[in-house]
Amino acid sequence: MTRQTLFRIIVQICRFSLAALFLFTAGAKLWIVKTFASSVAELLSATGFNPVRWMWPVTIAVITAEIITAILLLLRRTVRAGALLAAALLIGFSTYALYYRYGLGNAEGLECGCFGGIIASQLGVTTALRNLALLVPTFIVFFGYRQPSQSTLMDYEQVGVTS
């Protein structure tokens, strides 16, 4: 096995793992959508936004963005766009976690509902570091993913393998 083949395998593992992660988090949030919306309302209230007005739009936007990210990562033509959206979400979530904890001076972390309550996760440094660590596979996918060339697809078709 060459280094190039090994790297392609690593890129695919990162790609599908990130897609699975975003689908899992979106599904977990949907499972407890009312509880997640309540957490969103608390976060909005703490940052000065009207929680009654923005609770559901933000809840729907977060879940939708996670589903779209997963779909983009799964479709061959949009893998790099999915990696960009994943990076934007991870950086945004990390920034907000640190802002909530330190910018607003909330010494007690708030349960964010990131994993739908399946995995306890409070806003703060740990959440931010976890999300920032997930940037590593995201960057591997963004910089390492290459669509199969037309000649590669023709080679597969010649040996009877279809994609």
VEXTI-656750 format. One record per residue: residue in one letter; x, y, z of N, C-alpha, C in turn. Coordinates in steps of 0.001 Angstrom, whole numbers, plus 500000, padded with zeros to 6 digits. Each point is the difference from the previous one (the first is absolute). Layout:
BEGIN
PT  code    n_c1    n_c2    n_c3   ca_c1   ca_c2   ca_c3    c_c1    c_c2    c_c3
PT     A       X       Y       Z       X       Y       Z       X       Y       Z
...
//
This chain:
BEGIN
PT  code    n_c1    n_c2    n_c3   ca_c1   ca_c2   ca_c3    c_c1    c_c2    c_c3
PT     M  500856  498819  500000  499144  501181  500000  500896  501236  500000
PT     T  499747  500873  499064  500804  501212  499889  499488  501061  500973
PT     R  500834  501004  500210  499585  501113  500869  498788  500728  499429
PT     Q  499963  500116  498691  498891  500680  499347  498687  499241  500229
PT     T  500031  498696  499894  498804  499188  500244  499577  500099  501455
PT     L  500962  499939  500890  499702  500119  501427  499375  501355  500316
PT     F  500536  501058  499404  499442  501331  500225  498575  500095  499468
PT     R  499737  499416  498835  498629  499994  499470  499042  499285  500939
PT     I  500450  498922  500589  499168  499267  500955  499723  500865  501226
PT     I  501014  500689  500492  499835  500882  501158  499020  501120  499678
PT     V  500115  500565  498811  499083  501065  499582  498565  499478  499994
PT     Q  499792  498814  499463  498645  499437  499953  499473  499686  501394
PT     I  500848  499501  500867  499572  499739  501385  499586  501312  500667
PT     C  500800  501031  499834  499661  501314  500573  498702  500520  499407
PT     R  499847  499880  498707  498803  500490  499306  498738  499336  500535
PT     F  499996  498681  500020  498796  499288  500428  499776  500098  501510
PT     S  501076  500116  500768  499855  500177  501452  499377  501360  500317
PT     L  500447  501036  499310  499408  501326  500204  498532  500017  499590
PT     A  499693  499374  498865  498600  499932  499563  499159  499268  501044
PT     A  500521  498892  500520  499270  499247  501023  499824  500828  501269
PT     L  501035  500734  500378  499919  500843  501190  498908  501058  499851
PT     F  499988  500692  498860  498994  501039  499806  498590  499418  499894
PT     L  499865  498839  499374  498676  499356  499969  499568  499570  501392
PT     F  500938  499474  500771  499692  499569  501368  499565  501180  500859
PT     T  500757  501097  499937  499651  501146  500846  498663  500605  499582
PT     A  499749  500065  498691  498711  500528  499541  498860  499082  500442
PT     G  500193  498701  499838  498974  499042  500413  499750  500029  501493
PT     A  501061  500125  500780  499854  500060  501459  499246  501264  500410
PT     K  500276  501102  499321  499285  501244  500301  498531  499885  499603
PT     L  499734  499363  498872  498610  499806  499575  499234  499115  500980
PT     W  500691  499032  500569  499378  499080  500953  499458  500749  501214
PT     I  500733  501021  500429  499576  500797  501167  499866  501469  499602
PT     V  499338  500247  498895  499979  501334  499407  499461  501068  500951
PT     K  499014  499681  500812  499462  501014  500916  501019  500352  501080
PT     T  500696  499007  500513  501033  500242  501006  501154  500776  499389
PT     F  500392  499629  498783  501066  500720  499329  499592  501449  499749
PT     A  498765  500220  499582  499505  501362  499768  500022  500805  501299
PT     S  499715  499349  501128  500077  500691  501297  501435  500417  500316
PT     S  500954  499115  499697  501416  500349  500202  500385  501169  499108
PT     V  499541  499972  498759  500270  501101  499078  499405  501295  500550
PT     A  498778  499920  500546  499353  501192  500571  500822  500569  501154
PT     E  500535  499132  500851  500841  500465  501108  501248  500691  499478
PT     L  500614  499411  498978  501201  500603  499417  499679  501349  499372
PT     L  498896  500068  499296  499596  501266  499376  499712  501064  501047
PT     S  499319  499609  501045  499671  500927  501079  501269  500552  500651
PT     A  500973  499108  500204  501249  500419  500636  500796  500971  499131
PT     T  499818  499910  498695  500754  500873  499106  499199  501224  499551
PT     G  498815  500181  500583  499242  501214  499737  499009  499922  498851
PT     F  499810  498828  499423  499012  499846  498937  498656  499626  500607
PT     N  498942  500318  499294  498658  499652  500431  499803  498488  499822
PT     P  499984  499228  501100  499923  498547  499864  498679  499506  499412
PT     V  498916  500707  500276  498700  499578  499483  499971  500112  498473
PT     R  500561  501077  499502  499982  500225  498555  500996  499119  499255
PT     W  501188  499785  500568  501092  499357  499278  500250  498535  500346
PT     M  499344  499483  501029  500248  498626  500453  499820  498985  498866
PT     W  498860  500009  499343  499729  498999  498966  500776  500248  498711
PT     P  500117  501235  499530  500814  500190  498794  501455  499551  500177
PT     V  500595  500298  501151  501390  499601  500239  500091  498480  500152
PT     T  499052  499400  500710  499985  498545  500164  499930  499313  498641
PT     I  499086  500451  499168  499833  499409  498671  501229  500250  499142
PT     A  500583  501187  500100  501192  500330  499205  501183  499111  500369
PT     V  500207  499768  501294  501122  499163  500434  499819  498569  499503
PT     I  498824  499436  500213  499747  498619  499584  500086  499875  498476
PT     T  499435  500953  499291  500045  499979  498537  501429  500114  499492
PT     A  500785  500879  500597  501401  500163  499589  500781  498711  500211
PT     E  499731  499298  501092  500695  498735  500244  499600  498937  498978
PT     I  498738  499946  499653  499543  499026  499000  500586  500337  498630
PT     I  499978  501266  499633  500567  500417  498712  501491  499691  499947
PT     T  500696  500241  501099  501439  499692  500057  500241  498525  499733
PT     A  499238  499145  500655  500155  498557  499810  499722  499603  498552
PT     I  498948  500542  499425  499659  499671  498616  501112  500456  499051
PT     L  500502  501205  500207  501081  500504  499151  501245  499120  500111
PT     L  500291  499514  501195  501159  499123  500182  499797  498643  499332
PT     L  498767  499560  499897  499720  498689  499410  499987  500023  498472
PT     L  499630  501119  499411  499931  500093  498547  501382  500324  499430
PT     R  500440  499214  499049  501353  500151  499455  500307  501392  499468
PT     R  499060  500607  499338  500258  501306  499378  500067  501137  501010
PT     T  499514  499794  501214  499902  501101  500965  500789  499740  501286
PT     V  500919  499062  499961  500748  499638  501211  500755  501202  500568
PT     R  500675  500730  499153  500786  501136  500492  499103  501099  500548
PT     A  498846  500219  499384  499037  500980  500535  499491  499531  501363
PT     G  499783  498703  500145  499584  499449  501294  501063  500197  501058
PT     A  501260  499827  499605  501096  500218  500953  500082  501466  500412
PT     L  499784  500897  499050  499991  501431  500337  498867  500345  500957
PT     L  498810  499469  499731  498867  500260  500880  500238  499378  501373
PT     A  500576  498809  500031  500324  499362  501281  500975  500864  500789
PT     A  501027  500502  499336  500978  500860  500678  499331  501261  500526
PT     A  499133  500604  499189  499304  501220  500438  499130  499725  501222
PT     L  499271  498890  499979  499159  499655  501148  500846  499732  501243
PT     L  501063  499229  499848  500844  499666  501150  500655  501247  500595
PT     I  500476  500884  499146  500605  501245  500489  498937  500876  500651
PT     G  498836  500083  499379  498906  500793  500569  499545  499471  501351
PT     F  499817  498690  500106  499583  499407  501277  501067  500223  501074
PT     S  501269  499853  499625  501097  500203  500958  500054  501447  500468
PT     T  499883  500908  499057  500033  501423  500340  498857  500353  500942
PT     Y  498808  499496  499700  498856  500307  500843  500164  499388  501396
PT     A  500533  498780  500076  500204  499360  501302  500941  500828  500868
PT     L  501070  500492  499412  500946  500821  500760  499415  501368  500331
PT     Y  499260  500573  499066  499356  501289  500250  498986  499887  501133
PT     Y  499197  498949  499961  498988  499811  501043  500663  499873  501374
PT     R  501059  499228  500048  500649  499714  501281  500826  501174  500504
PT     Y  500775  500600  499125  500951  501016  500454  499625  501417  499579
PT     G  499438  500173  498839  499604  501328  499546  498822  500544  500780
PT     L  499095  499105  500362  498826  500403  500768  500182  499761  501497
PT     G  501096  499346  500365  500304  499779  501412  499121  498969  500680
PT     N  499528  499009  499260  499197  498933  500603  500929  498921  500542
PT     A  500225  500036  501309  500918  499048  500624  499473  498572  499890
PT     E  498690  499848  500073  499419  498670  499856  499673  499763  498541
PT     G  500484  498876  499496  499683  499667  498619  498553  499568  499873
PT     L  499451  500218  498848  498632  499602  499715  500044  498754  499137
PT     E  499159  499022  500307  499897  498808  499164  499569  500453  498613
PT     C  500848  499746  499018  499731  500538  498661  499076  499116  499179
PT     G  499876  498744  500344  499172  499105  499211  500650  499632  498680
PT     C  501317  500154  499930  500725  499744  498755  499747  498595  499460
PT     F  499919  499050  500894  499769  498610  499599  498621  499530  500444
PT     G  499082  500945  500100  498627  499667  500328  499814  499433  501390
PT     G  500904  500287  500905  499876  499493  501354  500557  498590  500167
PT     I  500416  499357  498904  500566  498655  500082  501366  500062  500665
PT     I  500768  501015  499621  501317  500236  500591  499930  501380  500644
PT     A  500216  500048  501303  499943  501291  500698  501128  500897  499498
PT     S  499657  501247  499726  500974  500932  499464  499609  501402  500414
PT     Q  500866  500635  500799  499738  501366  500429  500871  500952  499210
PT     L  499437  501171  499742  500755  501009  499261  501212  500436  500795
PT     G  501110  500105  499321  501225  500435  500642  501209  499508  499225
PT     V  501125  499945  500687  501264  499646  499356  499962  498583  499442
PT     T  499447  499054  500737  499974  498608  499548  499227  499868  498695
PT     T  498845  500644  499937  499197  499962  498775  500758  500652  498848
PT     A  500608  501140  500266  500746  500701  498959  501181  499167  499513
PT     L  500732  499395  500922  501155  499181  499609  499574  498769  499205
PT     R  498897  499381  500395  499494  498838  499258  499662  500411  498567
PT     N  499287  501114  499866  499628  500453  498664  501220  500400  499177
PT     L  500960  500650  500636  501208  500396  499278  500833  498776  499611
PT     A  499998  498962  500829  500702  498760  499651  499363  499348  498772
PT     L  498690  500159  499870  499306  499445  498836  500349  500743  498709
PT     L  500675  501127  500125  500472  500691  498805  501104  499216  499295
PT     V  500729  499175  500740  501088  499220  499386  499448  499084  498903
PT     P  499015  499125  500291  499471  499190  498902  499290  500843  498932
PT     T  499440  501123  500408  499341  500877  499028  501018  500542  499000
PT     F  501149  500441  500484  501043  500509  499111  500609  498879  499159
PT     I  500112  498805  500578  500495  498855  499220  499079  499752  498815
PT     V  498699  500065  500246  499035  499801  498911  500094  501144  498994
PT     F  500018  501229  500486  500007  501141  499080  501237  500007  499113
PT     F  501164  499817  500604  501232  500090  499227  500389  498688  499332
PT     G  499491  498890  500500  500423  498708  499467  499055  499340  499035
PT     Y  498728  500431  499975  499036  499328  499138  500203  500391  498544
PT     R  500044  499009  499177  500067  500207  498549  498929  499132  499374
PT     Q  499216  500602  499116  499002  499212  499284  500721  499039  499074
PT     P  499442  498800  499867  500631  499064  499056  500024  500628  498599
PT     S  501119  499860  499329  500107  500569  498660  499162  499178  499034
PT     Q  499726  500577  498855  499189  499312  498996  500684  498711  499575
PT     S  501339  500016  499874  500704  498789  499578  499860  498903  501050
PT     T  500003  500367  501282  499823  499007  501053  498617  499370  499898
PT     L  498994  500827  499734  498645  499471  499858  499917  499066  498800
PT     M  500675  500354  498901  500001  499133  498827  500701  498690  500297
PT     D  501089  500062  500776  500713  498778  500385  499083  499067  500781
PT     Y  499207  500576  500935  499066  499199  500772  498962  499347  499091
PT     E  499498  500778  499040  498976  499476  499108  500561  498885  499121
PT     Q  501261  500088  499623  500603  498980  499161  500108  498668  500720
PT     V  500199  500030  501310  500103  498755  500748  498653  499572  500579
PT     G  498933  500737  499643  498660  499581  500411  499540  500548  501335
PT     V  500726  500976  500553  499599  500608  501276  499360  501333  499673
PT     T  498785  500221  500525  499334  501283  499798  499981  500771  501310
PT     S  500034  501299  499874  499997  500822  501222  498640  500445  500363
//
